[in-house]
Amino acid sequence: MEPGLRPWFTTARELQQVNIRLSDGTGTYLERLRILRDSLAPTEDRGTYLSPYEDDVRQDHFAVSGLDWRLTYETAYSHQIRAAFPAEDGAVARLRILAAVELMGCRVLSVRTNEGVPMWEDSLFPDSVISGDK
């Protein structure tokens, strides 16, 4: 590959997937999205979905540059962050994402894998309702 060019595709690999359900936060959706992306910067756009039927239904997809992390911040299937990252990045991903959530003015309501298995210890969320997840 020529120097300075980016590959078209990332190498296929198994990623750990987590869904972080959030309470309403302070500020608007776009302000919270900016905080999230600034906290994980640098990031690269991967697309946006805006519902043609509902004003408050949106998904923003992005990747963290230099890392194999892919995120979606959304209100389409509840207010949540969906993240995928290599298993070896799990501890760092948890710390960075949860720090961003705090800056967004949100509380973590639950953290689950795509299979619905609880993830990340309840003790990390003293003010959350994780143990009473609905």
The first five atom37 places (N, CA, C, CB, O) and aatype in JSON, in Angstrom:
{
  "aatype": [12, 6, 14, 7, 10, 1, 14, 17, 13, 16, 16, 0, 1, 6, 10, 5, 5, 19, 2, 9, 1, 10, 15, 3, 7, 16, 7, 16, 18, 10, 6, 1, 10, 1, 9, 10, 1, 3, 15, 10, 0, 14, 16, 6, 3, 1, 7, 16, 18, 10, 15, 14, 18, 6, 3, 3, 19, 1, 5, 3, 8, 13, 0, 19, 15, 7, 10, 3, 17, 1, 10, 16, 18, 6, 16, 0, 18, 15, 8, 5, 9, 1, 0, 0, 13, 14, 0, 6, 3, 7, 0, 19, 0, 1, 10, 1, 9, 10, 0, 0, 19, 6, 10, 12, 7, 4, 1, 19, 10, 15, 19, 1, 16, 2, 6, 7, 19, 14, 12, 17, 6, 3, 15, 10, 13, 14, 3, 15, 19, 9, 15, 7, 3, 11],
  "atom_mask": [
    [1, 1, 1, 1, 1],
    [1, 1, 1, 1, 1],
    [1, 1, 1, 1, 1],
    [1, 1, 1, 0, 1],
    [1, 1, 1, 1, 1],
    [1, 1, 1, 1, 1],
    [1, 1, 1, 1, 1],
    [1, 1, 1, 1, 1],
    [1, 1, 1, 1, 1],
    [1, 1, 1, 1, 1],
    [1, 1, 1, 1, 1],
    [1, 1, 1, 1, 1],
    [1, 1, 1, 1, 1],
    [1, 1, 1, 1, 1],
    [1, 1, 1, 1, 1],
    [1, 1, 1, 1, 1],
    [1, 1, 1, 1, 1],
    [1, 1, 1, 1, 1],
    [1, 1, 1, 1, 1],
    [1, 1, 1, 1, 1],
    [1, 1, 1, 1, 1],
    [1, 1, 1, 1, 1],
    [1, 1, 1, 1, 1],
    [1, 1, 1, 1, 1],
    [1, 1, 1, 0, 1],
    [1, 1, 1, 1, 1],
    [1, 1, 1, 0, 1],
    [1, 1, 1, 1, 1],
    [1, 1, 1, 1, 1],
    [1, 1, 1, 1, 1],
    [1, 1, 1, 1, 1],
    [1, 1, 1, 1, 1],
    [1, 1, 1, 1, 1],
    [1, 1, 1, 1, 1],
    [1, 1, 1, 1, 1],
    [1, 1, 1, 1, 1],
    [1, 1, 1, 1, 1],
    [1, 1, 1, 1, 1],
    [1, 1, 1, 1, 1],
    [1, 1, 1, 1, 1],
    [1, 1, 1, 1, 1],
    [1, 1, 1, 1, 1],
    [1, 1, 1, 1, 1],
    [1, 1, 1, 1, 1],
    [1, 1, 1, 1, 1],
    [1, 1, 1, 1, 1],
    [1, 1, 1, 0, 1],
    [1, 1, 1, 1, 1],
    [1, 1, 1, 1, 1],
    [1, 1, 1, 1, 1],
    [1, 1, 1, 1, 1],
    [1, 1, 1, 1, 1],
    [1, 1, 1, 1, 1],
    [1, 1, 1, 1, 1],
    [1, 1, 1, 1, 1],
    [1, 1, 1, 1, 1],
    [1, 1, 1, 1, 1],
    [1, 1, 1, 1, 1],
    [1, 1, 1, 1, 1],
    [1, 1, 1, 1, 1],
    [1, 1, 1, 1, 1],
    [1, 1, 1, 1, 1],
    [1, 1, 1, 1, 1],
    [1, 1, 1, 1, 1],
    [1, 1, 1, 1, 1],
    [1, 1, 1, 0, 1],
    [1, 1, 1, 1, 1],
    [1, 1, 1, 1, 1],
    [1, 1, 1, 1, 1],
    [1, 1, 1, 1, 1],
    [1, 1, 1, 1, 1],
    [1, 1, 1, 1, 1],
    [1, 1, 1, 1, 1],
    [1, 1, 1, 1, 1],
    [1, 1, 1, 1, 1],
    [1, 1, 1, 1, 1],
    [1, 1, 1, 1, 1],
    [1, 1, 1, 1, 1],
    [1, 1, 1, 1, 1],
    [1, 1, 1, 1, 1],
    [1, 1, 1, 1, 1],
    [1, 1, 1, 1, 1],
    [1, 1, 1, 1, 1],
    [1, 1, 1, 1, 1],
    [1, 1, 1, 1, 1],
    [1, 1, 1, 1, 1],
    [1, 1, 1, 1, 1],
    [1, 1, 1, 1, 1],
    [1, 1, 1, 1, 1],
    [1, 1, 1, 0, 1],
    [1, 1, 1, 1, 1],
    [1, 1, 1, 1, 1],
    [1, 1, 1, 1, 1],
    [1, 1, 1, 1, 1],
    [1, 1, 1, 1, 1],
    [1, 1, 1, 1, 1],
    [1, 1, 1, 1, 1],
    [1, 1, 1, 1, 1],
    [1, 1, 1, 1, 1],
    [1, 1, 1, 1, 1],
    [1, 1, 1, 1, 1],
    [1, 1, 1, 1, 1],
    [1, 1, 1, 1, 1],
    [1, 1, 1, 1, 1],
    [1, 1, 1, 0, 1],
    [1, 1, 1, 1, 1],
    [1, 1, 1, 1, 1],
    [1, 1, 1, 1, 1],
    [1, 1, 1, 1, 1],
    [1, 1, 1, 1, 1],
    [1, 1, 1, 1, 1],
    [1, 1, 1, 1, 1],
    [1, 1, 1, 1, 1],
    [1, 1, 1, 1, 1],
    [1, 1, 1, 1, 1],
    [1, 1, 1, 0, 1],
    [1, 1, 1, 1, 1],
    [1, 1, 1, 1, 1],
    [1, 1, 1, 1, 1],
    [1, 1, 1, 1, 1],
    [1, 1, 1, 1, 1],
    [1, 1, 1, 1, 1],
    [1, 1, 1, 1, 1],
    [1, 1, 1, 1, 1],
    [1, 1, 1, 1, 1],
    [1, 1, 1, 1, 1],
    [1, 1, 1, 1, 1],
    [1, 1, 1, 1, 1],
    [1, 1, 1, 1, 1],
    [1, 1, 1, 1, 1],
    [1, 1, 1, 1, 1],
    [1, 1, 1, 0, 1],
    [1, 1, 1, 1, 1],
    [1, 1, 1, 1, 1]
  ],
  "atom_positions": [
    [[0.84, -1.18, 0.0], [0.0, 0.0, 0.0], [0.88, 1.24, 0.0], [-0.96, 0.0, 1.22], [1.94, 1.25, 0.64]],
    [[0.47, 2.26, -0.71], [1.23, 3.49, -0.77], [1.24, 4.2, 0.58], [0.67, 4.4, -1.83], [0.24, 4.18, 1.29]],
    [[2.36, 4.81, 0.95], [2.41, 5.56, 2.22], [1.35, 6.65, 2.26], [3.81, 6.19, 2.42], [1.08, 7.31, 1.26]],
    [[0.74, 6.84, 3.41], [-0.25, 7.89, 3.61], [-1.67, 7.5, 3.24], [0.0, 0.0, 0.0], [-2.61, 8.21, 3.59]],
    [[-1.85, 6.37, 2.54], [-3.2, 5.94, 2.2], [-3.75, 5.05, 3.31], [-3.21, 5.19, 0.85], [-3.02, 4.31, 3.96]],
    [[-5.05, 5.14, 3.49], [-5.71, 4.32, 4.51], [-6.33, 3.11, 3.83], [-6.8, 5.14, 5.27], [-6.81, 3.21, 2.7]],
    [[-6.33, 1.97, 4.49], [-6.98, 0.8, 3.9], [-8.49, 1.02, 3.78], [-6.7, -0.46, 4.75], [-9.08, 1.76, 4.56]],
    [[-9.09, 0.39, 2.8], [-10.53, 0.51, 2.61], [-11.3, -0.2, 3.69], [-10.92, -0.03, 1.26], [-12.38, 0.23, 4.08]],
    [[-10.75, -1.29, 4.18], [-11.45, -2.11, 5.16], [-10.52, -2.42, 6.32], [-11.97, -3.42, 4.52], [-9.3, -2.47, 6.15]],
    [[-11.09, -2.62, 7.49], [-10.29, -3.09, 8.61], [-10.3, -4.61, 8.58], [-10.84, -2.53, 9.99], [-11.24, -5.23, 8.08]],
    [[-9.27, -5.2, 9.12], [-9.17, -6.65, 9.17], [-10.32, -7.21, 10.01], [-7.81, -7.08, 9.75], [-10.65, -6.68, 11.07]],
    [[-10.92, -8.29, 9.51], [-12.01, -8.92, 10.26], [-11.46, -9.52, 11.56], [-12.7, -10.03, 9.41], [-10.44, -10.2, 11.56]],
    [[-12.14, -9.24, 12.64], [-11.75, -9.81, 13.93], [-12.95, -9.79, 14.86], [-10.56, -9.03, 14.55], [-13.9, -9.03, 14.66]],
    [[-12.9, -10.62, 15.86], [-13.97, -10.69, 16.85], [-13.91, -9.45, 17.74], [-13.87, -12.0, 17.71], [-12.86, -9.11, 18.26]],
    [[-15.05, -8.79, 17.89], [-15.13, -7.61, 18.75], [-16.11, -7.88, 19.88], [-15.55, -6.36, 17.95], [-17.13, -8.54, 19.69]],
    [[-15.79, -7.37, 21.04], [-16.7, -7.43, 22.18], [-17.74, -6.34, 21.97], [-15.93, -7.24, 23.56], [-17.4, -5.19, 21.69]],
    [[-19.0, -6.69, 22.11], [-20.07, -5.72, 21.89], [-20.82, -5.47, 23.18], [-21.03, -6.21, 20.79], [-21.11, -6.39, 23.94]],
    [[-21.12, -4.2, 23.42], [-21.78, -3.82, 24.66], [-22.81, -2.73, 24.35], [-20.75, -3.33, 25.72], [-22.57, -1.84, 23.53]],
    [[-23.96, -2.81, 25.02], [-25.02, -1.82, 24.9], [-25.15, -1.12, 26.24], [-26.39, -2.47, 24.45], [-25.45, -1.76, 27.25]],
    [[-24.93, 0.18, 26.25], [-24.95, 0.96, 27.48], [-26.21, 1.83, 27.45], [-23.65, 1.84, 27.64], [-26.24, 2.85, 26.77]],
    [[-27.22, 1.42, 28.19], [-28.47, 2.17, 28.25], [-28.3, 3.34, 29.2], [-29.65, 1.27, 28.69], [-27.75, 3.18, 30.29]],
    [[-28.77, 4.52, 28.78], [-28.54, 5.75, 29.53], [-29.83, 6.44, 29.94], [-27.71, 6.7, 28.7], [-30.87, 6.29, 29.3]],
    [[-29.73, 7.18, 31.04], [-30.82, 8.09, 31.42], [-30.74, 9.31, 30.51], [-30.72, 8.51, 32.95], [-29.78, 9.49, 29.76]],
    [[-31.77, 10.13, 30.58], [-31.69, 11.4, 29.86], [-30.53, 12.19, 30.43], [-33.03, 12.21, 29.97], [-30.25, 12.11, 31.63]],
    [[-29.86, 12.93, 29.6], [-28.73, 13.73, 30.07], [-29.05, 15.2, 30.01], [0.0, 0.0, 0.0], [-30.17, 15.61, 29.7]],
    [[-28.05, 15.99, 30.32], [-28.21, 17.44, 30.22], [-27.9, 17.84, 28.78], [-27.29, 18.19, 31.23], [-27.18, 17.13, 28.07]],
    [[-28.42, 18.95, 28.37], [-28.16, 19.44, 27.01], [-28.94, 18.66, 25.97], [0.0, 0.0, 0.0], [-29.7, 17.75, 26.28]],
    [[-28.72, 19.05, 24.72], [-29.41, 18.41, 23.61], [-28.67, 17.16, 23.17], [-29.55, 19.4, 22.43], [-27.54, 16.9, 23.59]],
    [[-29.32, 16.4, 22.33], [-28.69, 15.19, 21.78], [-27.37, 15.55, 21.11], [-29.64, 14.51, 20.76], [-26.35, 14.89, 21.35]],
    [[-27.37, 16.58, 20.28], [-26.15, 16.95, 19.55], [-25.03, 17.4, 20.49], [-26.45, 18.05, 18.55], [-23.86, 17.14, 20.22]],
    [[-25.38, 18.08, 21.59], [-24.37, 18.45, 22.58], [-23.78, 17.21, 23.24], [-24.97, 19.39, 23.65], [-22.56, 17.13, 23.43]],
    [[-24.63, 16.25, 23.59], [-24.14, 15.01, 24.2], [-23.29, 14.22, 23.21], [-25.31, 14.16, 24.69], [-22.27, 13.64, 23.6]],
    [[-23.68, 14.19, 21.95], [-22.89, 13.51, 20.91], [-21.52, 14.16, 20.79], [-23.63, 13.54, 19.55], [-20.51, 13.46, 20.69]],
    [[-21.47, 15.47, 20.79], [-20.19, 16.19, 20.7], [-19.29, 15.83, 21.87], [-20.42, 17.71, 20.64], [-18.09, 15.59, 21.7]],
    [[-19.86, 15.81, 23.08], [-19.08, 15.46, 24.28], [-18.53, 14.04, 24.15], [-19.94, 15.6, 25.56], [-17.36, 13.8, 24.44]],
    [[-19.38, 13.11, 23.73], [-18.95, 11.72, 23.58], [-17.8, 11.62, 22.58], [-20.13, 10.85, 23.12], [-16.79, 10.98, 22.86]],
    [[-17.96, 12.24, 21.43], [-16.91, 12.15, 20.4], [-15.65, 12.89, 20.82], [-17.42, 12.72, 19.08], [-14.55, 12.41, 20.54]],
    [[-15.78, 14.03, 21.48], [-14.59, 14.75, 21.97], [-13.84, 13.91, 23.0], [-15.0, 16.1, 22.59], [-12.61, 13.91, 23.04]],
    [[-14.59, 13.19, 23.84], [-13.97, 12.36, 24.88], [-13.21, 11.17, 24.29], [-15.03, 11.85, 25.84], [-12.25, 10.68, 24.9]],
    [[-13.62, 10.72, 23.14], [-12.98, 9.57, 22.5], [-12.1, 9.97, 21.32], [-14.04, 8.58, 22.04], [-11.58, 9.1, 20.62]],
    [[-11.93, 11.25, 21.1], [-11.22, 11.78, 19.93], [-9.8, 11.23, 19.83], [-11.17, 13.29, 20.0], [-9.16, 10.88, 20.82]],
    [[-9.33, 11.16, 18.59], [-10.01, 11.53, 17.34], [-10.96, 10.42, 16.87], [-8.97, 11.83, 16.26], [-10.72, 9.24, 17.08]],
    [[-12.05, 10.86, 16.22], [-13.04, 9.92, 15.71], [-13.28, 10.18, 14.23], [-14.36, 10.02, 16.5], [-12.92, 11.23, 13.71]],
    [[-13.9, 9.2, 13.58], [-14.22, 9.29, 12.15], [-15.68, 8.94, 11.95], [-13.3, 8.35, 11.31], [-16.18, 7.96, 12.5]],
    [[-16.38, 9.76, 11.16], [-17.8, 9.51, 10.87], [-17.97, 8.19, 10.15], [-18.38, 10.65, 10.03], [-17.15, 7.8, 9.33]],
    [[-19.06, 7.51, 10.48], [-19.44, 6.28, 9.79], [-20.91, 6.34, 9.34], [-19.21, 5.05, 10.7], [-21.44, 5.36, 8.82]],
    [[-21.55, 7.48, 9.55], [-22.91, 7.64, 9.06], [-23.88, 8.08, 10.14], [0.0, 0.0, 0.0], [-23.61, 7.95, 11.33]],
    [[-25.02, 8.59, 9.68], [-26.08, 9.07, 10.56], [-27.41, 8.63, 9.99], [-26.03, 10.62, 10.72], [-27.62, 8.62, 8.78]],
    [[-28.31, 8.25, 10.88], [-29.68, 7.95, 10.49], [-30.6, 8.9, 11.23], [-30.05, 6.45, 10.79], [-30.54, 9.01, 12.45]],
    [[-31.46, 9.59, 10.49], [-32.48, 10.46, 11.06], [-33.84, 9.92, 10.62], [-32.29, 11.96, 10.62], [-34.08, 9.75, 9.42]],
    [[-34.71, 9.66, 11.56], [-36.03, 9.14, 11.21], [-36.82, 10.19, 10.44], [-36.79, 8.72, 12.48], [-36.88, 11.35, 10.83]],
    [[-37.42, 9.78, 9.34], [-38.27, 10.73, 8.61], [-39.62, 10.93, 9.28], [-38.49, 10.25, 7.18], [-40.39, 11.81, 8.89]],
    [[-39.91, 10.11, 10.32], [-41.22, 10.14, 10.96], [-41.22, 10.73, 12.36], [-41.77, 8.77, 11.02], [-42.23, 11.29, 12.8]],
    [[-40.11, 10.62, 13.05], [-40.04, 11.09, 14.43], [-38.81, 11.99, 14.6], [-39.99, 9.9, 15.43], [-37.7, 11.59, 14.25]],
    [[-39.01, 13.18, 15.14], [-37.92, 14.15, 15.28], [-36.84, 13.7, 16.25], [-38.46, 15.46, 15.73], [-35.67, 14.06, 16.07]],
    [[-37.19, 12.94, 17.26], [-36.22, 12.6, 18.3], [-35.61, 11.21, 18.14], [-36.88, 12.69, 19.64], [-35.03, 10.68, 19.08]],
    [[-35.73, 10.61, 16.94], [-35.15, 9.29, 16.68], [-33.96, 9.47, 15.75], [-36.2, 8.3, 16.07], [-34.09, 9.93, 14.61]],
    [[-32.79, 9.07, 16.27], [-31.55, 9.34, 15.54], [-30.5, 8.31, 15.93], [-31.05, 10.77, 15.82], [-30.5, 7.8, 17.05]],
    [[-29.61, 8.02, 14.99], [-28.43, 7.19, 15.25], [-27.23, 7.86, 14.61], [-28.62, 5.72, 14.71], [-27.29, 8.29, 13.46]],
    [[-26.13, 7.94, 15.36], [-24.87, 8.46, 14.82], [-23.81, 7.4, 15.02], [-24.46, 9.81, 15.52], [-23.55, 6.96, 16.15]],
    [[-23.19, 6.98, 13.91], [-22.19, 5.93, 13.92], [-20.82, 6.56, 13.71], [-22.49, 4.86, 12.82], [-20.65, 7.44, 12.86]],
    [[-19.84, 6.13, 14.48], [-18.48, 6.62, 14.3], [-17.47, 5.6, 14.8], [-18.29, 7.95, 15.04], [-17.81, 4.66, 15.52]],
    [[-16.23, 5.79, 14.4], [-15.14, 4.93, 14.83], [-14.11, 5.78, 15.55], [-14.49, 4.17, 13.62], [-13.98, 6.98, 15.28]],
    [[-13.38, 5.17, 16.47], [-12.28, 5.85, 17.15], [-11.04, 5.63, 16.3], [-12.08, 5.33, 18.63], [-10.64, 4.49, 16.07]],
    [[-10.44, 6.7, 15.84], [-9.27, 6.62, 14.96], [-8.12, 5.9, 15.64], [-8.84, 8.02, 14.53], [-7.83, 6.13, 16.82]],
    [[-7.47, 5.04, 14.89], [-6.3, 4.34, 15.4], [-6.62, 3.15, 16.27], [0.0, 0.0, 0.0], [-5.72, 2.38, 16.62]],
    [[-7.88, 2.97, 16.63], [-8.32, 1.82, 17.43], [-9.42, 1.12, 16.65], [-8.82, 2.26, 18.86], [-10.08, 1.74, 15.81]],
    [[-9.62, -0.12, 16.91], [-10.69, -0.85, 16.23], [-11.96, -0.78, 17.07], [-10.28, -2.33, 15.99], [-12.56, -1.8, 17.41]],
    [[-12.37, 0.46, 17.41], [-13.58, 0.71, 18.19], [-14.63, 1.31, 17.26], [-13.3, 1.66, 19.4], [-14.34, 2.22, 16.48]],
    [[-15.84, 0.79, 17.35], [-16.97, 1.31, 16.57], [-18.1, 1.61, 17.53], [-17.42, 0.3, 15.46], [-18.45, 0.79, 18.38]],
    [[-18.67, 2.79, 17.39], [-19.73, 3.19, 18.32], [-20.94, 3.73, 17.58], [-19.22, 4.24, 19.29], [-20.84, 4.29, 16.49]],
    [[-22.08, 3.56, 18.22], [-23.33, 4.18, 17.78], [-23.92, 4.85, 19.0], [-24.32, 3.13, 17.14], [-24.1, 4.23, 20.04]],
    [[-24.23, 6.13, 18.84], [-24.97, 6.86, 19.88], [-26.36, 7.05, 19.31], [-24.29, 8.26, 20.28], [-26.5, 7.52, 18.18]],
    [[-27.39, 6.7, 20.08], [-28.71, 6.69, 19.48], [-29.85, 6.91, 20.45], [-28.93, 5.42, 18.79], [-29.72, 6.79, 21.67]],
    [[-30.99, 7.25, 19.84], [-32.26, 7.29, 20.54], [-33.28, 6.42, 19.79], [-32.78, 8.74, 20.68], [-34.46, 6.45, 20.12]],
    [[-32.84, 5.67, 18.8], [-33.75, 4.86, 17.98], [-34.3, 3.66, 18.76], [-33.04, 4.37, 16.73], [-35.49, 3.37, 18.67]],
    [[-33.46, 2.98, 19.5], [-33.88, 1.79, 20.23], [-33.7, 2.0, 21.73], [-33.08, 0.56, 19.77], [-33.38, 1.05, 22.44]],
    [[-33.89, 3.15, 22.2], [-33.72, 3.67, 23.54], [-32.51, 4.61, 23.51], [-33.53, 2.52, 24.59], [-31.78, 4.66, 22.52]],
    [[-32.31, 5.33, 24.59], [-31.16, 6.23, 24.68], [-29.97, 5.39, 25.11], [-31.42, 7.42, 25.7], [-29.9, 4.93, 26.24]],
    [[-29.03, 5.19, 24.19], [-27.94, 4.29, 24.49], [-26.71, 4.54, 23.61], [-28.4, 2.87, 24.33], [-26.76, 5.22, 22.59]],
    [[-25.61, 3.96, 24.07], [-24.39, 3.88, 23.29], [-24.17, 2.4, 23.02], [-23.15, 4.53, 24.05], [-24.17, 1.58, 23.95]],
    [[-24.0, 2.05, 21.76], [-23.61, 0.69, 21.41], [-22.14, 0.76, 21.0], [-24.53, 0.08, 20.24], [-21.77, 1.57, 20.16]],
    [[-21.33, -0.09, 21.6], [-19.89, -0.05, 21.33], [-19.38, -1.44, 20.99], [-19.13, 0.51, 22.54], [-19.86, -2.44, 21.53]],
    [[-18.42, -1.49, 20.1], [-17.73, -2.74, 19.75], [-16.24, -2.44, 19.75], [-18.21, -3.31, 18.36], [-15.8, -1.44, 19.19]],
    [[-15.47, -3.31, 20.4], [-14.03, -3.1, 20.54], [-13.36, -4.44, 20.78], [-13.71, -2.1, 21.69], [-14.01, -5.38, 21.23]],
    [[-12.06, -4.55, 20.5], [-11.36, -5.81, 20.79], [-11.38, -6.09, 22.29], [-9.9, -5.75, 20.28], [-11.31, -5.17, 23.1]],
    [[-11.48, -7.35, 22.65], [-11.57, -7.74, 24.06], [-10.41, -7.18, 24.88], [-11.59, -9.26, 24.19], [-10.6, -6.8, 26.04]],
    [[-9.22, -7.12, 24.29], [-8.07, -6.62, 25.04], [-8.17, -5.12, 25.36], [-6.79, -6.89, 24.26], [-7.43, -4.62, 26.2]],
    [[-9.08, -4.41, 24.69], [-9.3, -2.99, 24.96], [-10.43, -2.77, 25.95], [-9.6, -2.25, 23.67], [-10.78, -1.62, 26.25]],
    [[-11.02, -3.83, 26.48], [-12.21, -3.73, 27.32], [-12.08, -2.8, 28.5], [0.0, 0.0, 0.0], [-12.97, -1.99, 28.75]],
    [[-10.98, -2.9, 29.25], [-10.81, -2.06, 30.45], [-10.68, -0.59, 30.07], [-9.57, -2.51, 31.25], [-11.27, 0.27, 30.72]],
    [[-9.91, -0.3, 29.04], [-9.72, 1.09, 28.61], [-11.02, 1.63, 28.01], [-8.57, 1.19, 27.57], [-11.39, 2.77, 28.28]],
    [[-11.7, 0.83, 27.21], [-12.97, 1.25, 26.63], [-13.97, 1.6, 27.72], [-13.55, 0.17, 25.72], [-14.66, 2.62, 27.65]],
    [[-14.05, 0.73, 28.74], [-14.98, 0.98, 29.85], [-14.69, 2.31, 30.51], [-14.9, -0.15, 30.89], [-15.6, 3.11, 30.72]],
    [[-13.43, 2.56, 30.85], [-13.07, 3.81, 31.53], [-13.36, 5.03, 30.67], [-11.59, 3.79, 31.9], [-13.92, 6.0, 31.15]],
    [[-12.99, 4.98, 29.4], [-13.18, 6.15, 28.53], [-14.65, 6.41, 28.23], [-12.43, 5.96, 27.22], [-15.09, 7.56, 28.23]],
    [[-15.4, 5.36, 27.98], [-16.82, 5.54, 27.67], [-17.59, 6.01, 28.89], [-17.43, 4.23, 27.14], [-18.42, 6.91, 28.79]],
    [[-17.32, 5.42, 30.05], [-18.03, 5.85, 31.27], [-17.67, 7.27, 31.68], [-17.73, 4.89, 32.42], [-18.51, 7.99, 32.21]],
    [[-16.42, 7.68, 31.45], [-16.04, 9.08, 31.72], [-16.82, 10.02, 30.8], [-14.5, 9.28, 31.53], [-17.26, 11.09, 31.23]],
    [[-16.99, 9.62, 29.55], [-17.76, 10.44, 28.6], [-19.23, 10.53, 29.02], [-17.66, 9.86, 27.19], [-19.83, 11.6, 28.95]],
    [[-19.8, 9.41, 29.46], [-21.2, 9.38, 29.91], [-21.4, 10.37, 31.05], [-21.61, 7.95, 30.35], [-22.39, 11.09, 31.09]],
    [[-20.45, 10.4, 31.98], [-20.55, 11.34, 33.1], [-20.53, 12.79, 32.6], [-19.4, 11.1, 34.11], [-21.31, 13.62, 33.06]],
    [[-19.64, 13.08, 31.67], [-19.56, 14.44, 31.11], [-20.84, 14.8, 30.34], [-18.34, 14.57, 30.18], [-21.21, 15.97, 30.26]],
    [[-21.51, 13.8, 29.79], [-22.76, 14.02, 29.05], [-23.92, 14.31, 29.99], [-23.09, 12.79, 28.19], [-25.0, 14.69, 29.55]],
    [[-23.69, 14.15, 31.3], [-24.74, 14.39, 32.27], [-25.75, 13.26, 32.35], [0.0, 0.0, 0.0], [-26.88, 13.48, 32.78]],
    [[-25.36, 12.06, 31.94], [-26.24, 10.9, 31.95], [-25.84, 9.94, 33.06], [-26.22, 10.19, 30.58], [-24.74, 10.01, 33.6]],
    [[-26.78, 9.04, 33.39], [-26.49, 7.93, 34.3], [-26.58, 6.64, 33.5], [-27.47, 7.91, 35.52], [-27.39, 6.53, 32.57]],
    [[-25.77, 5.68, 33.84], [-25.83, 4.36, 33.22], [-26.99, 3.6, 33.87], [-24.48, 3.59, 33.38], [-27.05, 3.45, 35.09]],
    [[-27.91, 3.12, 33.04], [-29.03, 2.33, 33.54], [-28.75, 0.84, 33.44], [-30.3, 2.67, 32.76], [-29.17, 0.07, 34.3]],
    [[-28.04, 0.43, 32.4], [-27.64, -0.96, 32.27], [-26.51, -1.08, 31.26], [-28.83, -1.84, 31.86], [-26.35, -0.24, 30.37]],
    [[-25.73, -2.13, 31.42], [-24.66, -2.45, 30.48], [-24.8, -3.94, 30.19], [-23.22, -2.09, 31.05], [-24.67, -4.77, 31.09]],
    [[-25.08, -4.26, 28.93], [-25.31, -5.66, 28.56], [-24.66, -5.97, 27.22], [-26.83, -5.97, 28.49], [-24.47, -5.08, 26.38]],
    [[-24.32, -7.24, 27.03], [-23.84, -7.7, 25.74], [-25.03, -7.76, 24.78], [-23.13, -9.09, 25.85], [-26.17, -7.56, 25.2]],
    [[-24.76, -8.03, 23.52], [-25.86, -8.19, 22.55], [-26.77, -9.36, 22.9], [-25.3, -8.4, 21.15], [-27.93, -9.4, 22.5]],
    [[-26.24, -10.32, 23.67], [-27.03, -11.47, 24.09], [-27.82, -11.18, 25.36], [-26.12, -12.68, 24.31], [-28.55, -12.05, 25.84]],
    [[-27.69, -9.97, 25.91], [-28.43, -9.59, 27.11], [-27.74, -9.94, 28.41], [0.0, 0.0, 0.0], [-28.34, -9.8, 29.48]],
    [[-26.5, -10.39, 28.34], [-25.76, -10.75, 29.55], [-25.21, -9.48, 30.21], [-24.6, -11.74, 29.21], [-24.56, -8.68, 29.53]],
    [[-25.45, -9.28, 31.5], [-24.92, -8.09, 32.18], [-23.39, -8.04, 32.07], [-25.34, -8.08, 33.66], [-22.71, -9.07, 32.12]],
    [[-22.87, -6.83, 31.91], [-21.45, -6.63, 31.75], [-21.03, -5.45, 32.58], [-21.08, -6.43, 30.27], [-21.86, -4.6, 32.9]],
    [[-19.79, -5.37, 32.94], [-19.22, -4.29, 33.73], [-19.91, -4.26, 35.08], [-19.36, -2.92, 33.0], [-21.13, -4.19, 35.16]],
    [[-19.16, -4.31, 36.12], [-19.64, -4.51, 37.47], [-20.62, -3.44, 37.95], [-18.48, -4.56, 38.4], [-20.45, -2.25, 37.69]],
    [[-21.66, -3.91, 38.65], [-22.66, -2.99, 39.22], [-22.02, -1.97, 40.15], [-23.73, -3.79, 39.97], [-22.5, -0.84, 40.25]],
    [[-20.95, -2.36, 40.83], [-20.33, -1.46, 41.8], [-19.75, -0.22, 41.14], [-19.25, -2.19, 42.56], [-19.45, 0.77, 41.82]],
    [[-19.58, -0.27, 39.83], [-19.06, 0.91, 39.13], [-20.13, 1.99, 38.99], [-18.55, 0.52, 37.75], [-19.81, 3.14, 38.68]],
    [[-21.39, 1.64, 39.23], [-22.48, 2.55, 38.99], [-23.31, 2.75, 40.25], [-23.35, 2.05, 37.86], [-24.46, 2.31, 40.29]],
    [[-22.78, 3.39, 41.28], [-23.49, 3.49, 42.56], [-24.82, 4.21, 42.46], [-22.64, 4.18, 43.55], [-25.73, 3.93, 43.25]],
    [[-24.97, 5.12, 41.53], [-26.22, 5.87, 41.41], [-27.15, 5.32, 40.33], [-25.92, 7.33, 41.12], [-28.18, 5.93, 40.02]],
    [[-26.81, 4.2, 39.76], [-27.6, 3.66, 38.66], [-28.67, 2.71, 39.17], [-26.71, 2.97, 37.66], [-28.78, 2.44, 40.36]],
    [[-29.43, 2.2, 38.23], [-30.45, 1.22, 38.56], [-30.1, -0.12, 37.9], [-31.85, 1.7, 38.12], [-31.0, -0.9, 37.58]],
    [[-28.82, -0.38, 37.7], [-28.41, -1.6, 37.02], [-28.98, -2.85, 37.68], [-26.91, -1.68, 36.97], [-29.49, -3.72, 36.98]],
    [[-28.9, -2.95, 38.98], [-29.39, -4.16, 39.63], [-30.9, -4.31, 39.47], [-29.01, -4.15, 41.1], [-31.42, -5.42, 39.57]],
    [[-31.59, -3.21, 39.23], [-33.03, -3.28, 39.0], [-33.35, -3.03, 37.54], [0.0, 0.0, 0.0], [-34.4, -2.46, 37.22]],
    [[-32.48, -3.45, 36.65], [-32.61, -3.24, 35.21], [-33.99, -3.67, 34.71], [-31.52, -4.0, 34.46], [-34.48, -4.75, 35.03]],
    [[-34.57, -2.81, 33.92], [-35.92, -3.09, 33.4], [-35.84, -3.58, 31.98], [-36.82, -1.85, 33.47], [-36.87, -3.88, 31.37]]
  ]
}
